[in-house]
Amino acid sequence: MAALGLAALAITVYVTRAQLPSFEQLKSSPNGQMIRVHAADGTVIVSLGPSYGDWLSYDQIPTVMREAMISVEDRRFRSHLGVDPIGMARAIKLGIANRGTGRRQQGASTITQQVARTIFLSNKYDLGRKMREGFLALALERKFSKDEILELYLNKVYFGGGAYGIDAASRKFFGHGADRLTLAEAAIIAGLVKAPSVYSPTADETAAKDRAGVVLSLMQETGAITPQQAADADVQDVTFAPEPKQNSVRYFTDWALPQLATLIDEPSRPLEVWTTLDLGMQRAADAAVRKNAPAGAQGALVAIDRDGAVRAMVGGKDYVSSIYNRATQAVRQPGSAFKLFVYLAALEAGHKPDDSVVDEPITIDGWSPRNDARHNIGQTTLRTAFAYSINTVAAKLGQQVGFSTVADMARRFGITTPVNTHPSMVLGSSEVRLLDMTRAFASVGNKGVAVTPYGITKVTAGGETIYTQQIDTSHVLVAPYVAAEMTDLLQTTVNTGTGKAAQIGRPVAGKTGTTTSSKDGWFLGFSSGLTTGVWMGRDDAKPIAGLHGGTAPARAFHDFMAVAVANRPVEQFETQVTLPDMSIEPDEESYFGGPDNGVFVDGDGNPVQGEGAQPRQSDRQRVDPDGNPVDEGIIAPDGDPQAKPEKLDQQWMDHVLGRDTPAQNRSRGDRPTAAPPPVRPQPDRYSDSRPNQ
């Protein structure tokens, strides 16, 4: 029976030996898929999955590393046949002693058995696996030399922290390759195999060094080192490489990497993923959010290039404390930033930036929006209404073009969250994502051509390119003239309206947004081919006193963009800045008295009417005896009601102030000047809209 058993064992071993891969094939067999993520400049920003260093041949592995591993893991490695009978006997003895205690069986695996398990088997602990492990170990010993097996082991075994092999472990824990390991460092690495999660320096530095002391004692016991060498190898003096901090880059990689599942089909080979992330912009974005986000509030920022490449993404003030990505996951009300779609729909329907419109009280299906300054200014233009975020005009436009048309425009420009068609939607009552809103503004800046955000430019596996990003510029969302007119309005907002804090010394187009009780603040804009969106607020949606889109978010936009576009050429927009009505008035000294439309705020930062501050008569819409509105933008020359009316425009203003040329005077017939126009509210008193007010 014994002879038959030995014969069966020999046959099994030699059949298994014949089926084993070659040494070169075993060297290249993966332990799991590794993904290395590169920034736009090639810098590796994140390594995920198993981490592999350089493959070191037996001769390249320091002797102290080889001896340390043999001493602690398999001191009879050089003499056994792949399975250690003495070790097996010890394991059986411990198994009997621990029977019924629930403690896991331990002890018998040789280095060769561990190689067999690492390459061919799982870590499932049962008798069947141990038997297969034993057969494979015997076969490995028949096919490969001891040196080859030890080389496989030291380059394959797991050392914790995601590191497979001694070179990956050495680089992770000490910051240098394994070919330069000292005795103390080798002892630390050798001590990790028993329980990587327990003894890893990243988990417990003291435990790792204490375990290394045990390894040095075992090396001295086996004769691998002398007592003097053990004493000189002071593991307490070993310095570990600092662990890379989890920073805002992870917000970007957490968003980009899941897209690999739809881009490629490569489940095993290590991947090199090349991304659009600009590390300089990312640092600037992180600093801008941290600096400007109000105390107790969170912030998010996304920057998209003209082709859709995401150059920076910050999903919160600190990734370590919160991995929730507010740039891609959070849905919040955009406030007046949503007026982008209202005005796009109006411009597409035929309205022009300089069209006249009356800012007056309006009620739509029982909803009565009001302006942030709590009064109306009467006759104005779409440019002025947009620049100073006048709510009643947005409501009028939404009613004229249709609220469903506005919703369709939002969806056309990439809003993926549900958009309601209630009248209040024109003031941003539908919740949106920052990435979607930034994409919409980028498409306007791209002359109406759709911009699709992407983060991955190329993926390689084994030196082979398996994916390359293709840019689609064929999807036109609106006619170029509509995008140009919208840009005209947006740059006016930054130059003279609610977004003045976003100015960076070069052409900028953008829009602010603030929601009820200052729960959310937004600024979105573009310049020099880069579009940036900023959101700030609390995760619990509580009010933040003083938060408006034109304050902290606009300042964060300024701080980021000043750095991000510093080395880009200045790009002029197709339309030059045209100042709104209120910005081309004469100096305030030309009027009698000063402005009286100051806005006061309560404890929550909500505007309230100041004591004694009432709208002036000139600010109210005038009516004739029949109750019809009087067009205050038209005056009769010389006060003659029968004379042909004259438009109240820049030419008339220059004539009134004596700034016109002789040619202009002749065209007017050198008529006497008329009285100054009615006083309008000062532009910097207007802040953003508030939905549901």
C-alpha positions in Angstrom: 0.0 0.0 0.0 2.8 2.4 0.9 4.5 1.6 -2.4 1.3 2.2 -4.4 0.8 5.4 -2.5 4.4 6.6 -3.3 3.9 5.6 -7.0 0.6 7.6 -7.2 2.3 10.6 -5.6 5.2 10.4 -8.0 3.0 10.2 -11.0 0.9 13.1 -9.8 3.9 15.2 -9.2 5.5 14.6 -12.6 2.2 15.1 -14.4 1.8 18.4 -12.5 5.4 19.3 -13.3 4.8 18.8 -17.0 1.9 21.2 -16.9 3.7 24.0 -15.1 4.4 27.2 -17.1 8.0 28.1 -17.8 10.0 30.4 -15.4 9.6 33.4 -17.7 5.8 32.8 -17.8 5.6 32.6 -14.1 7.5 35.9 -13.8 4.9 37.7 -15.9 1.8 36.1 -14.4 -0.3 38.8 -12.7 -1.3 38.8 -9.0 -4.2 41.2 -9.8 -4.8 44.2 -12.0 -2.7 47.3 -11.2 -3.8 50.8 -12.3 -1.5 53.7 -12.4 -3.0 57.1 -13.1 -1.0 59.8 -14.7 -1.6 63.6 -14.8 -1.5 65.5 -18.1 2.3 66.0 -17.7 2.9 62.2 -17.1 3.3 62.4 -13.3 1.8 59.4 -11.5 -0.8 60.7 -9.2 -2.5 57.5 -7.9 -1.6 53.8 -8.0 -4.5 51.5 -7.4 -4.7 47.7 -7.0 -1.5 45.6 -6.5 1.8 47.6 -6.7 4.8 46.0 -8.4 8.3 47.3 -8.4 11.2 46.2 -10.6 11.8 42.5 -11.0 15.1 41.7 -9.2 17.0 38.6 -10.3 18.4 36.3 -7.6 21.8 38.0 -7.9 20.4 41.5 -7.6 18.6 40.6 -4.3 20.8 41.6 -1.3 22.1 38.6 0.6 20.7 40.0 3.9 17.2 40.0 2.3 17.4 36.4 1.1 18.7 35.2 4.4 16.2 37.2 6.4 13.3 35.6 4.5 14.7 32.1 4.8 15.3 32.5 8.5 11.8 33.7 9.4 9.7 31.8 6.9 11.5 28.5 6.1 14.8 27.8 7.8 15.0 24.3 6.1 14.3 25.7 2.7 17.7 24.5 1.2 17.2 20.9 2.4 13.5 19.9 2.0 11.8 18.7 -1.2 9.2 21.4 -1.3 7.2 20.1 1.7 8.8 20.1 5.1 7.9 17.0 7.1 9.2 18.6 10.4 7.0 21.6 9.8 4.0 19.4 9.0 4.5 17.4 12.2 4.6 20.6 14.2 1.4 21.8 12.5 -0.3 18.5 13.3 0.8 18.8 16.9 -0.5 22.3 17.2 -3.7 21.3 15.5 -4.4 18.6 18.1 -3.6 21.0 20.9 -5.9 23.7 19.6 -8.7 21.4 18.6 -12.1 22.9 19.7 -10.6 26.3 20.5 -11.6 27.9 17.2 -8.0 28.9 16.6 -6.8 28.7 13.0 -4.4 25.8 12.1 -0.9 27.1 11.3 2.6 26.2 10.6 3.3 23.9 7.7 3.8 26.1 4.6 7.3 26.2 3.1 8.5 29.0 0.8 7.8 26.7 -2.1 4.3 26.1 -0.9 3.7 29.8 -0.5 4.9 30.3 -4.1 2.4 27.7 -5.3 -0.4 29.3 -3.4 0.5 32.8 -4.5 0.7 32.0 -8.2 -1.8 29.1 -8.6 -4.3 29.0 -5.7 -6.4 31.1 -3.4 -6.0 31.9 0.3 -9.0 29.7 1.1 -8.0 27.6 4.1 -9.1 24.0 3.8 -7.6 20.5 3.6 -8.2 20.2 -0.2 -6.3 23.4 -0.9 -3.4 22.3 1.3 -3.2 19.0 -0.6 -3.1 20.8 -4.0 -0.6 23.2 -2.5 1.7 20.3 -1.5 1.5 18.6 -4.9 2.3 21.9 -6.7 5.3 22.5 -4.3 6.8 19.1 -5.0 6.3 19.7 -8.8 7.9 23.2 -8.5 11.0 21.7 -6.8 11.3 19.1 -9.6 11.2 21.8 -12.3 13.0 24.8 -10.8 16.1 25.4 -8.8 16.0 26.7 -5.2 17.4 30.0 -6.3 14.7 30.4 -8.9 11.9 29.5 -6.4 13.3 32.1 -3.9 13.5 34.7 -6.7 9.8 34.0 -7.6 8.9 34.2 -3.9 10.7 37.5 -3.2 9.2 39.2 -6.3 5.7 37.9 -5.8 4.8 37.7 -2.2 2.5 40.3 -0.6 4.1 42.6 1.9 1.1 44.9 2.8 0.1 48.3 1.7 -0.8 47.0 -1.8 2.9 46.1 -2.4 3.8 42.8 -4.1 7.4 41.9 -4.1 10.4 43.3 -2.2 11.1 46.1 -4.6 7.6 47.5 -4.4 7.7 47.1 -0.6 11.1 48.8 -0.3 10.0 51.7 -2.4 6.7 52.1 -0.5 8.2 51.9 3.0 11.7 53.3 2.6 11.6 55.3 -0.7 14.3 53.4 -2.5 14.7 50.1 -4.5 15.2 46.8 -2.8 18.7 46.4 -4.3 19.9 48.9 -1.6 18.3 47.4 1.4 20.2 47.4 4.7 20.0 44.6 7.2 17.6 46.5 9.4 15.3 47.3 6.5 15.5 43.7 5.2 14.4 42.5 8.7 11.4 44.8 8.6 10.3 43.6 5.2 10.8 39.9 6.1 8.8 40.4 9.2 5.7 41.6 7.3 4.8 38.4 5.5 3.4 36.7 8.6 0.7 39.4 9.0 1.0 42.3 6.5 -2.0 44.2 7.9 -0.7 43.9 11.5 3.0 44.6 11.0 2.9 47.1 8.1 4.7 50.3 9.0 1.7 52.3 7.5 -0.5 50.6 10.1 1.7 50.4 13.1 5.3 51.6 12.9 6.2 50.3 16.4 4.8 46.8 15.7 6.8 46.7 12.4 10.1 47.5 14.2 9.3 45.1 17.1 8.7 42.3 14.6 12.0 43.1 12.8 13.8 42.5 16.1 12.4 39.0 16.1 13.6 38.5 12.6 17.1 39.6 13.6 17.1 37.1 16.5 16.1 34.3 14.1 18.8 35.3 11.7 21.4 35.1 14.4 19.9 31.8 15.6 20.3 30.2 12.1 23.8 31.6 11.7 22.9 34.0 8.9 24.3 36.9 10.8 26.6 37.4 13.8 25.6 38.8 17.2 27.6 41.9 16.4 25.8 42.4 13.0 22.4 42.0 14.9 23.5 44.6 17.4 24.6 47.0 14.8 21.3 46.7 12.8 19.3 49.1 15.0 15.8 49.0 13.6 14.8 51.9 15.8 16.9 54.2 13.7 15.1 53.2 10.4 13.3 56.1 8.8 10.1 55.3 6.9 9.1 57.1 3.7 6.2 59.5 4.4 2.9 58.2 3.3 1.4 60.3 0.4 -1.4 62.4 1.6 -4.9 61.8 0.2 -5.6 65.1 -1.4 -8.1 66.6 -3.8 -6.6 64.7 -6.7 -8.7 61.7 -5.5 -11.9 63.6 -6.2 -10.9 63.6 -9.9 -9.7 60.0 -10.0 -12.8 58.8 -8.2 -14.8 60.4 -11.0 -12.7 59.4 -13.9 -11.6 55.8 -13.2 -15.1 54.2 -13.1 -15.4 55.2 -16.8 -12.8 52.6 -17.7 -15.5 49.9 -17.5 -17.2 51.5 -20.5 -14.0 52.5 -22.4 -12.0 49.3 -22.4 -12.2 45.5 -21.9 -9.0 44.5 -20.1 -9.6 42.6 -16.9 -6.1 41.4 -16.0 -3.1 43.3 -17.5 -1.7 46.3 -15.5 -3.1 49.6 -16.9 -1.4 52.9 -17.4 -4.2 55.6 -17.5 -3.3 59.0 -18.9 -5.6 61.8 -17.8 -6.4 65.5 -18.4 -5.6 66.7 -14.9 -3.3 69.7 -14.7 -1.5 69.5 -11.4 -0.7 73.2 -11.3 -4.4 74.0 -11.9 -5.4 71.4 -9.3 -3.2 73.0 -6.7 -4.7 76.4 -7.5 -8.2 75.0 -7.4 -7.6 73.4 -4.0 -6.1 76.6 -2.6 -9.0 78.8 -4.0 -11.7 76.6 -2.4 -9.9 76.3 1.0 -9.2 80.1 1.1 -12.6 81.4 0.1 -15.2 78.8 1.4 -17.0 80.3 4.4 -16.4 78.8 7.8 -18.6 75.7 8.3 -19.3 75.6 4.5 -18.1 73.3 1.8 -16.9 74.2 -1.7 -16.4 72.6 -5.1 -14.7 73.6 -8.3 -14.6 72.2 -11.8 -12.4 73.6 -14.7 -13.1 72.4 -18.2 -11.0 73.2 -21.3 -12.6 74.1 -24.6 -12.4 70.5 -25.8 -14.0 69.1 -22.7 -10.8 68.1 -20.9 -11.3 68.4 -17.1 -8.2 70.2 -15.9 -9.1 70.5 -12.2 -11.7 69.1 -9.9 -12.2 69.8 -6.2 -15.2 68.0 -4.6 -14.7 69.4 -1.1 -12.3 71.2 1.3 -10.6 68.0 2.4 -10.8 64.5 0.8 -9.5 62.7 3.9 -12.4 64.0 6.0 -15.0 63.6 3.3 -14.8 61.7 0.0 -18.2 62.9 -1.1 -17.7 64.7 -4.4 -19.8 67.8 -4.4 -18.7 68.7 -8.0 -20.2 65.5 -9.5 -22.6 64.0 -7.0 -24.3 66.9 -5.1 -27.5 68.3 -6.5 -28.3 71.9 -5.4 -30.4 74.8 -6.6 -28.4 77.1 -8.9 -30.3 80.3 -8.3 -29.8 83.0 -10.9 -27.1 80.9 -12.7 -30.0 79.0 -14.2 -31.0 82.2 -16.0 -28.4 81.2 -18.6 -31.0 78.9 -20.1 -33.8 81.4 -19.8 -31.8 84.0 -21.8 -30.6 81.4 -24.3 -34.2 80.4 -25.0 -35.1 84.1 -25.4 -32.2 84.9 -27.7 -32.9 81.9 -29.8 -36.6 83.1 -30.0 -35.4 86.4 -31.5 -34.8 88.7 -28.5 -31.7 90.9 -28.6 -29.5 92.0 -25.7 -30.5 95.6 -26.2 -34.2 95.0 -26.5 -36.3 97.1 -24.1 -38.3 95.5 -21.3 -40.2 96.8 -18.3 -39.1 95.7 -14.8 -42.4 95.7 -13.0 -44.4 93.5 -10.6 -45.6 90.4 -12.2 -47.7 87.4 -11.1 -47.7 84.1 -13.0 -50.2 81.4 -11.8 -50.2 82.8 -8.3 -46.4 83.2 -8.2 -45.1 86.8 -7.7 -41.3 87.0 -8.0 -39.6 90.0 -6.6 -36.1 91.5 -7.1 -33.4 91.3 -4.5 -33.4 95.0 -4.1 -37.2 94.9 -3.3 -38.2 97.4 -6.0 -38.6 97.7 -9.7 -36.7 100.1 -12.1 -39.2 100.3 -14.9 -37.9 100.5 -18.5 -34.6 98.8 -19.0 -32.9 96.4 -21.5 -32.3 92.7 -21.4 -28.6 93.4 -21.0 -29.2 95.4 -17.8 -31.7 92.9 -16.5 -29.2 90.0 -16.9 -26.2 91.9 -15.6 -28.0 92.8 -12.4 -30.0 89.6 -12.2 -33.5 91.2 -12.2 -35.9 88.4 -11.4 -39.1 89.9 -12.8 -37.6 90.2 -16.3 -36.4 86.6 -16.2 -40.0 85.6 -15.2 -41.4 87.6 -18.1 -39.0 86.0 -20.6 -39.8 82.5 -19.3 -43.5 83.2 -19.6 -43.0 84.5 -23.2 -40.9 81.7 -24.6 -42.5 79.0 -22.4 -41.2 77.3 -19.3 -41.0 73.9 -21.1 -38.8 75.6 -23.7 -36.5 76.8 -21.0 -36.4 73.3 -19.5 -35.6 71.8 -23.0 -32.8 74.3 -23.4 -31.3 73.2 -20.0 -31.5 69.6 -21.0 -30.0 70.4 -24.5 -27.0 72.0 -22.7 -26.3 68.9 -20.6 -28.4 69.2 -17.4 -29.0 65.6 -16.4 -31.1 66.2 -13.3 -34.9 66.6 -13.6 -36.0 70.1 -14.6 -39.5 71.2 -13.5 -41.6 73.6 -15.6 -43.1 75.6 -12.7 -42.7 79.4 -13.2 -40.2 79.6 -10.4 -37.8 77.4 -12.4 -36.5 80.5 -14.2 -34.9 81.5 -10.9 -33.2 78.2 -10.4 -35.6 76.1 -8.3 -34.6 72.9 -10.0 -31.6 71.1 -8.6 -28.5 70.6 -10.7 -24.9 69.3 -10.5 -21.9 71.6 -10.7 -20.3 69.6 -13.4 -23.4 69.8 -15.6 -23.7 73.6 -15.1 -20.0 74.1 -15.9 -20.4 72.0 -19.0 -23.3 74.2 -20.1 -21.3 77.4 -19.7 -18.4 75.8 -21.5 -20.7 75.0 -24.5 -21.7 78.7 -24.7 -18.0 79.6 -24.6 -17.4 77.1 -27.4 -19.6 79.1 -29.7 -22.6 76.9 -29.1 -20.9 73.6 -29.9 -21.5 70.9 -27.2 -18.6 70.3 -24.8 -18.6 66.8 -23.2 -16.4 66.6 -20.1 -13.8 63.8 -20.1 -10.9 62.9 -17.9 -9.1 60.0 -19.6 -7.0 60.7 -22.7 -5.3 57.4 -23.2 -5.0 53.9 -21.7 -2.1 51.5 -22.3 -1.5 47.9 -21.2 1.8 46.2 -21.7 3.0 49.1 -23.8 0.0 48.7 -26.1 -2.5 51.6 -26.5 -5.9 50.2 -26.0 -7.9 53.4 -25.8 -7.6 57.0 -27.1 -10.1 59.8 -26.5 -11.8 61.1 -29.6 -13.2 64.7 -29.5 -16.6 65.2 -31.1 -17.2 68.7 -32.3 -20.2 68.0 -34.5 -23.0 68.6 -32.0 -24.2 72.2 -32.3 -26.6 73.2 -29.5 -27.4 76.8 -30.7 -26.5 79.0 -33.6 -23.2 80.8 -33.2 -24.9 84.2 -33.1 -27.0 83.1 -30.1 -23.9 81.9 -28.3 -22.2 85.2 -29.1 -25.1 87.2 -27.8 -25.2 85.1 -24.7 -21.5 85.7 -24.2 -22.2 89.4 -24.6 -24.6 89.3 -21.7 -22.3 87.2 -19.6 -19.2 89.4 -19.9 -21.4 92.5 -19.1 -22.3 90.7 -15.8 -18.6 90.4 -14.9 -17.6 93.8 -15.9 -20.4 95.8 -14.3 -22.9 93.5 -12.7 -23.1 91.0 -9.9 -19.9 89.2 -11.0 -17.4 92.0 -10.7 -15.3 90.1 -8.1 -14.5 87.5 -10.8 -12.5 90.0 -12.9 -9.0 88.8 -13.7 -7.6 91.5 -16.0 -8.6 89.8 -19.2 -12.0 89.2 -20.9 -14.2 87.1 -18.7 -17.9 86.0 -19.2 -19.8 84.6 -16.3 -22.9 84.5 -14.1 -23.6 84.4 -10.4 -26.2 82.4 -8.5 -27.6 82.6 -5.0 -30.5 80.6 -3.5 -33.0 81.2 -0.8 -31.5 82.5 2.5 -28.0 82.2 1.0 -28.0 78.4 1.2 -26.0 78.1 -2.1 -23.6 80.4 -3.8 -22.4 79.9 -7.4 -20.2 81.5 -10.0 -19.6 80.0 -13.4 -17.7 81.7 -16.2 -15.0 81.3 -18.9 -11.9 83.0 -20.2 -9.2 82.1 -22.6 -10.7 78.8 -23.5 -11.1 77.6 -19.9 -14.5 77.4 -18.2 -14.7 77.2 -14.4 -17.7 76.5 -12.1 -17.6 77.2 -8.3 -20.2 76.2 -5.8 -20.3 76.8 -2.0 -22.7 75.9 0.7 -23.4 73.6 3.6 -24.0 69.9 3.1 -27.1 70.2 5.4 -28.4 73.2 3.3 -28.5 75.5 6.2 -28.2 79.3 5.4 -24.8 81.0 5.4 -24.9 84.6 6.4 -23.5 86.8 3.6 -23.0 84.1 1.0 -23.8 85.3 -2.5 -22.6 84.1 -5.8 -20.8 87.4 -6.3 -18.9 87.1 -3.1 -16.9 84.0 -2.0 -17.6 81.9 -5.2 -16.7 84.8 -7.5 -13.5 85.4 -5.4 -12.6 81.7 -5.6 -13.1 81.9 -9.4 -10.8 84.9 -9.5 -8.1 83.3 -7.4 -8.1 80.1 -9.5 -8.4 81.6 -12.9 -5.7 84.2 -12.3 -3.3 81.2 -12.0 -4.9 78.8 -14.4 -4.9 81.1 -17.5 -1.8 83.1 -16.6 0.3 81.4 -19.4 -2.5 81.3 -21.9 -2.8 84.0 -24.6 -5.5 86.7 -23.9 -8.5 85.9 -26.1 -11.1 88.6 -27.0 -14.7 87.6 -27.3 -16.5 88.1 -30.6 -18.6 90.9 -29.1 -17.0 93.7 -27.1 -18.3 94.7 -23.7 -21.4 96.9 -23.9 -22.2 98.6 -20.6 -25.8 98.3 -19.3 -28.1 101.3 -19.0 -27.1 102.1 -15.4 -23.4 102.1 -16.1 -23.4 104.9 -18.7 -25.0 107.5 -16.4 -23.1 110.7 -15.7 -21.3 111.1 -12.4 -23.5 111.0 -9.3 -22.6 114.7 -8.7 -24.8 115.6 -11.7 -27.8 114.5 -9.8 -29.4 116.1 -6.8 -29.0 113.9 -3.7 -27.6 110.5 -3.4 -28.8 106.9 -3.9 -31.4 105.7 -1.5 -31.9 102.1 -2.5 -29.4 100.6 -0.1 -30.0 96.9 0.8 -29.8 95.9 4.4 -29.5 92.2 5.5 -30.8 90.3 8.5 -28.9 87.9 10.7 -29.1 85.2 8.1 -27.8 87.5 5.3 -31.3 87.9 3.8 -32.0 91.4 2.2 -34.5 93.5 4.1 -35.8 97.0 3.4 -33.8 99.6 5.3 -35.5 101.9 7.7 -37.0 104.8 5.7 -35.8 103.5 2.4 -38.6 103.7 0.0 -38.5 103.5 -3.8 -38.3 106.9 -5.4 -41.1 108.1 -7.5 -38.7 108.0 -10.5 -38.1 104.3 -9.8 -41.8 103.5 -10.1 -43.4 102.9 -13.5 -45.4 106.0 -14.5 -48.8 105.8 -16.1 -50.9 108.3 -18.1 -54.5 109.4 -17.0 -55.8 106.2 -18.7 -53.6 104.0 -16.7 -51.2 103.0 -19.5 -47.5 102.8 -18.8 -45.5 105.8 -19.9 -42.3 104.9 -21.9 -39.7 106.8 -19.9 -37.0 105.9 -22.4 -38.5 108.4 -24.9 -38.5 112.2 -24.4 -39.8 115.1 -26.4 -37.1 117.5 -27.6 -37.4 121.0 -26.2 -40.4 119.8 -24.1 -42.7 120.1 -27.1 -45.2 117.2 -27.0 -45.8 117.5 -30.7 -42.2 117.2 -31.6 -40.8 113.9 -32.8 -39.7 111.8 -29.8 -36.0 111.2 -29.2 -34.5 107.9 -27.8 -32.8 108.2 -24.4 -29.5 106.6 -25.5 -25.8 107.3 -25.2 -25.9 109.9 -28.0 -28.6 111.8 -26.1 -26.7 111.5 -22.9 -23.5 112.9 -24.5 -25.5 115.8 -25.9 -27.1 116.6 -22.4 -23.6 116.6 -20.8 -22.0 118.6 -23.6 -19.7 115.7 -24.6 -20.9 115.3 -28.2 -19.1 116.5 -31.3 -20.0 119.4 -33.5 -21.2 117.0 -36.1 -23.6 115.5 -33.5 -24.8 118.9 -32.6 -25.5 119.8 -36.2 -27.6 116.6 -36.6 -29.6 117.6 -33.6 -30.1 121.2 -34.7 -28.2 122.5 -31.7 -31.3 122.2 -29.6 -31.1 123.3 -25.9 -30.4 120.5 -23.5 -33.2 118.8 -21.7 -33.3 117.9 -18.0 -31.2 114.9 -16.9 -32.9 111.5 -17.1 -34.6 110.0 -14.1 -32.2 108.6 -11.5 -31.7 104.9 -11.7 -30.6 102.6 -8.9 -26.9 102.2 -8.5 -25.7 99.0 -10.2 -23.6 97.6 -7.3 -26.7 97.4 -5.1 -28.1 94.4 -7.0 -27.2 90.9 -5.9 -28.4 87.5 -7.1 -31.9 86.1 -7.4 -33.5 84.0 -4.8 -35.9 81.2 -6.0 -39.2 80.9 -4.3 -39.2 84.5 -3.1 
